[in-house]
Amino acid sequence: MSMTNQKSRMGTVTSTKMQKTVIVSVTWRQRHLLYGKAVRRITKFYAHDDKGECKLGDVVRIVEARPLSKSKRWRVIEIVKRGEVPEVKPGEIGVPVIETPSAAAAAIEPAAV
């Protein structure tokens, strides 16, 4: 595939949980057929990240590639902007932390009959 005919997209990395694969969300606008209002659409692309450099929240440029797997047809070319996603614990934002009793503590306490 020549470079002139390849499609190119810019989007945000939304998942990095796979090895050498990232999910990139691309936001685009489309006019509503009846009402004419601009409607925001989001498309997810599976992209190949060979070096594993992409982090959550990064803005990346992806280009079309040959089929690399069942669903992966895009390749990450460059990281345009590093994203900043803060690591926040549930207790820091006011969400109560639910602690489950461990099996050892349950074995020590006698069952009520």
N, C-alpha and C positions, 0 to 999 in steps of 0.2 A: 504494500500500500504506500503510495507516494505521500510525502508530507503535505502537499498542496490540497489533497482531497480528504485529509483526515478532519473529522469534526473535533472541536475543542470546546470544553466547558470549564467554568470556574464555579467551585462550590465549597461547602463547609464539611469537614470531616465529622461525622456523627457517631462512628463506631470504629474501634481499633481492636476488637476482641479476637480477631482471626489472625493467623500467621501470614504475613506478607499480603494481606488484603485489608482494605479500608472501605467503609461505606461513605460515599460522598453525596450530600444532599444539595441539589441544584434548584434554586428558586427562580421561577419565571412567571411572567404575566400573560394573561390571555383575556381577550374581550369576551364578555358574555354574549351569546348569540342573540338573545331576545332583548335584554335590557341595556347592553352596551357598556356596562360597568367593568372595570378591570378586575379580574379575579386572579388571586395568587395561587400558583400551582407549585408543588414540590415533587421532584423526581429523584429517586435514590439510584445511584450507580455503584456497582461493585468495581473497585479499581485495584490494580496490582501495585503494591508498594514494596519493591524488592529490598530496599535497605531498612525498612521498618522505621523511617524517620518521622512519619506523620503522627501527630498527637491529636487528641480530642479538641475540637474547636479551631483547628488550623484551616486557613483558606488556601486551597490548592487548585492547580490547573491540571486537568486530565485530558487525554487525547484517546481517540479510538485505537484499538489494537485488534489483532487476530483473537479468536476465541482462546482464552487461557484456561477456562474451566467451564462448568455448566452455566454459570451466571456471570462470569467475569469477562468483560469485553473492553475494559478501559485500563489505561496505565497512567500513574501519577508522573507528571513531568517535572513540576517544581512546586515548592511551597512558597506561596505568594506572601502570606502573613501568618505569623505564629499566633495561635489562639490562646486566650487566658481563661482556663476553666478552673475556678477555685475548688480545692478539696475541702468540703465542709462535712463535719460529723453531725449526725442527727441531733445530738444534745445541744449543739451550738445555735441551732435555729429554732429551738423550742419544742421539738418533737420528743415525746417521752420515749425513753429507751426501755424496751420490754425485755426483761431477763428471764430466760427459761431455766427451771431447776435442772441441775445436772443429774445424771443417772446415779452418781455416787452419793449425792445428797438424798436422793429418794430411797436408796438402799439402806441408809443409816436410820432414817426415821421409820418407826414401826407403823404399819397400816392400821387405821382406826377400824375396830370391828363393832 
